[in-house]
């Protein structure tokens, strides 16, 4: 559809040439990194300030026109797809690092700043921003989806590292949440409300982030196991021992094979753990030795230490490229991605059951994940034109989610809900899901902000 003339004219007054109704721009914003697709938006807008975002939302609220915020497009559950048309609000030009306060270990940024760009700015300060989902995602998008990643086992998720926000509400009001203080008990925690709200309650236009000191010493390694069960049980034992891992990642034999094909590595085609330690030289040596003792009890073999920064970067580049590497195992396939997270005591059984389900359905589905906090994924490779394969993959994903909920886990550890997991929200939250819908209705009474996502449809 095309924009009505009245709203098109009002938006062009705000944005000029930064409003596009061309097919190429619209089609780009109807794509997803993963399985999900939607019709294109009616137009794409590129604001550069919070005031412009406020003016856009005010105009769209008056016109009852949907607005879907867009970061870098790297989300995996279709969060930024305009399922009901409207405006795709591309925040990529709001990409300034506004202030770095080393003495407070904080930075303020616009939402289009990527995590890599921020860490580049921080190099001379001795600080870094640790949340690392793999993709070079925008920090606004990471906050909106409550992202985490490989370092969450030590440094936490976006929930733990966002101190405050500037948010534009559906009617164009601009609010600030949180403070720069180390703590506050003054009223509702509105920052936590917006972190993870997936653009359904407001549009994030500024973030105040917690920074961390760059570790004095870093050591990383990869080791193989004969069985999936041995590798995952080693993770549980390691976490229960209290070793402060910076990263502990699991990949199965299919993933190792994908890495070899995609990255030119030479990993044995067996389950592996990828690990990293941060701290003082003495602490890192001690932690690595303790982990080595535990891993040996579970049959670990072929420890390959990454002794230089270049070697470590190569190791984690390989892990971060897992999505595209695994897709290459079946050229032309699409990936249906699972994202469950369970209590650590249930992790070995959950991974084992997932592997059995994938094999029973005859699917190719590499398993990997940030297992140090109980979060693991399977990338179920399906022919997008084969309805039977898609149905089989959805059965596997549903069983994984049901098992996670049965032991007190969650349907999504880090990817969020978007389109793909919305149908599971009632099972996880019960009446709480309806309460989320009531909060949405209070803040966005005309349902213009990312409609059709996260919360129940209105009656």
Number of C-alpha atoms within 10 A of each C-alpha: 11 11 16 11 9 10 16 17 13 15 20 15 11 18 19 13 10 14 21 20 17 11 12 10 17 20 16 13 26 21 20 19 16 17 18 19 17 17 16 25 29 23 24 25 26 21 22 20 14 20 16 16 28 22 20 25 29 18 21 24 22 13 14 15 21 24 32 28 26 29 24 20 21 21 23 22 25 27 31 31 30 29 21 19 23 24 31 28 24 22 27 20 15 21 20 18 19 13 12 19 11 15 7 12 17 21 23 21 23 28 29 27 27 25 22 17 17 21 16 12 13 18 11 9 15 14 19 24 22 25 23 21 20 18 16 16 22 26 30 33 30 29 27 27 25 23 25 25 26 29 22 23 22 18 21 17 23 27 20 16 19 23 23 24 29 21 24 24 23 29 21 22 15 18 13 16 18 20 13 14 9 8 9 11 6 7 6 11 13 13 21 20 13 24 25 24 23 28 27 29 26 30 34 30 25 27 27 23 22 22 24 16 13 17 14 11 14 20 21 25 20 21 22 28 25 17 16 22 16 19 25 30 17 23 26 20 17 21 18 11 12 9 15 17 23 21 23 26 26 26 29 26 22 19 28 27 23 27 25 17 15 18 17 10 15 11 20 16 18 19 27 29 25 22 23 24 25 21 18 13 13 10 14 21 17 14 19 19 12 14 21 15 12 16 24 12 10 19 15 23 14 13 14 13 17 18 12 12 12 9 14 18 13 15 20 18 13 20 23 18 16 23 21 14 21 27 21 17 20 15 10 12 17 21 26 22 23 28 23 27 28 27 16 21 14 17 24 21 14 23 25 13 15 21 19 12 20 21 13 11 13 12 17 18 29 25 25 27 23 25 27 26 26 24 26 25 25 27 24 26 26 25 15 14 10 9 11 11 18 20 12 19 26 16 15 25 25 16 14 25 26 18 20 22 18 12 13 12 21 24 27 21 23 23 26 25 26 24 19 20 21 17 15 16 19 14 14 19 14 10 10 12 16 17 14 16 16 16 14 21 16 12 16 19 14 18 22 26 30 28 22 20 25 26 24 19 11 10 3
